Amino acid sequence: MSKHEWELVDERSKEFHEVNLIQPSSSDFAAITVMPTKKDWARLWIERKMYKDYRPLNLVTPLDRYPMPIPKELFDSIHENFILASSCALYIYVCAILFG
C-alpha cells in the first residue's frame, strides 16, 4: 500500500474506533486491508473504500468447529410430551447453539 493509502487506513480506523465499531485486538491473526478505487458521483475512479480480505484467515480456520445443530434432533431431545410456544422453541434452539 502507498503512504497515502496508509494514511487513509489510519484515519478511517481512528474514526471507527471513536464510534466503537472496532476495538484493539491482541489476536495472533489479522486480515489484510485492501483499498480499491470506487467511482464517485461524477463517475471518476477517485474514492477509495476500505475492505478486509479474510481469505488467508479462512484458510487456517478449522472447518465445522461448531456445526449447526439439526432442529429435529433438538426437538427430539426435549421429548414429545411438551407443547411449546414458538418463542420457547427459539430460546431452546439458541441455547443449544450457544451452550452445546
C-alpha positions as semicolon CSV with decimal commas, in nm:
position;residue;x (nm);y (nm);z (nm)
1;M;0,000;0,000;0,000
2;S;0,116;0,352;-0,068
3;K;0,181;0,610;0,201
4;H;-0,144;0,786;0,105
5;E;-0,341;0,462;0,149
6;W;-0,179;0,401;0,489
7;E;-0,287;0,748;0,598
8;L;-0,644;0,680;0,480
9;V;-0,650;0,349;0,667
10;D;-0,517;0,514;0,982
11;E;-0,770;0,798;0,957
12;R;-1,067;0,566;0,900
13;S;-0,954;0,328;1,172
14;K;-0,947;0,616;1,421
15;E;-1,297;0,720;1,311
16;F;-1,428;0,364;1,353
17;H;-1,261;0,336;1,694
18;E;-1,417;0,663;1,813
19;V;-1,769;0,535;1,737
20;N;-1,691;0,187;1,881
21;L;-1,718;-0,001;1,551
22;I;-1,374;-0,155;1,608
23;Q;-1,160;-0,223;1,913
24;P;-0,793;-0,302;1,973
25;S;-0,707;-0,668;1,937
26;S;-0,432;-0,890;2,074
27;S;-0,506;-1,176;1,835
28;D;-0,232;-1,365;1,655
29;F;-0,424;-1,323;1,329
30;A;-0,507;-1,017;1,123
31;A;-0,689;-0,954;0,797
32;I;-0,526;-0,773;0,510
33;T;-0,663;-0,426;0,435
34;V;-0,725;-0,351;0,068
35;M;-0,834;-0,017;-0,073
36;P;-0,974;-0,047;-0,426
37;T;-1,089;0,267;-0,601
38;K;-1,459;0,333;-0,640
39;K;-1,646;0,566;-0,871
40;D;-1,763;0,889;-0,714
41;W;-2,079;1,083;-0,807
42;A;-1,911;1,217;-1,124
43;R;-1,820;0,862;-1,235
44;L;-1,450;0,923;-1,173
45;W;-1,240;0,650;-1,009
46;I;-1,130;0,864;-0,716
47;E;-1,294;0,746;-0,395
48;R;-1,120;0,469;-0,201
49;K;-1,314;0,219;0,009
50;M;-1,151;0,020;0,288
51;Y;-1,215;-0,355;0,285
52;K;-1,070;-0,653;0,470
53;D;-0,952;-0,962;0,286
54;Y;-1,034;-1,260;0,509
55;R;-0,939;-1,533;0,259
56;P;-0,595;-1,608;0,414
57;L;-0,754;-1,616;0,761
58;N;-1,025;-1,853;0,640
59;L;-0,759;-2,096;0,517
60;V;-0,624;-2,151;0,871
61;T;-0,967;-2,158;1,040
62;P;-1,088;-2,509;1,130
63;L;-1,392;-2,614;0,930
64;D;-1,712;-2,714;1,109
65;R;-1,573;-2,635;1,450
66;Y;-1,924;-2,557;1,570
67;P;-2,163;-2,722;1,325
68;M;-2,523;-2,606;1,333
69;P;-2,749;-2,848;1,521
70;I;-3,032;-3,011;1,332
71;P;-3,368;-2,879;1,461
72;K;-3,525;-3,228;1,455
73;E;-3,257;-3,358;1,692
74;L;-3,312;-3,063;1,925
75;F;-3,686;-3,116;1,941
76;D;-3,639;-3,490;1,989
77;S;-3,413;-3,413;2,284
78;I;-3,692;-3,226;2,467
79;H;-3,926;-3,523;2,418
80;E;-4,271;-3,531;2,269
81;N;-4,470;-3,450;2,584
82;F;-4,405;-3,074;2,578
83;I;-4,612;-2,819;2,389
84;L;-4,406;-2,507;2,335
85;A;-4,475;-2,163;2,201
86;S;-4,255;-2,063;1,909
87;S;-4,062;-1,819;2,130
88;C;-3,978;-2,102;2,373
89;A;-3,868;-2,326;2,088
90;L;-3,646;-2,048;1,954
91;Y;-3,496;-1,999;2,301
92;I;-3,415;-2,371;2,327
93;Y;-3,262;-2,368;1,978
94;V;-3,041;-2,065;2,057
95;C;-2,932;-2,210;2,393
96;A;-2,839;-2,537;2,226
97;I;-2,625;-2,347;1,976
98;L;-2,455;-2,132;2,238
99;F;-2,407;-2,382;2,518
100;G;-2,393;-2,709;2,324
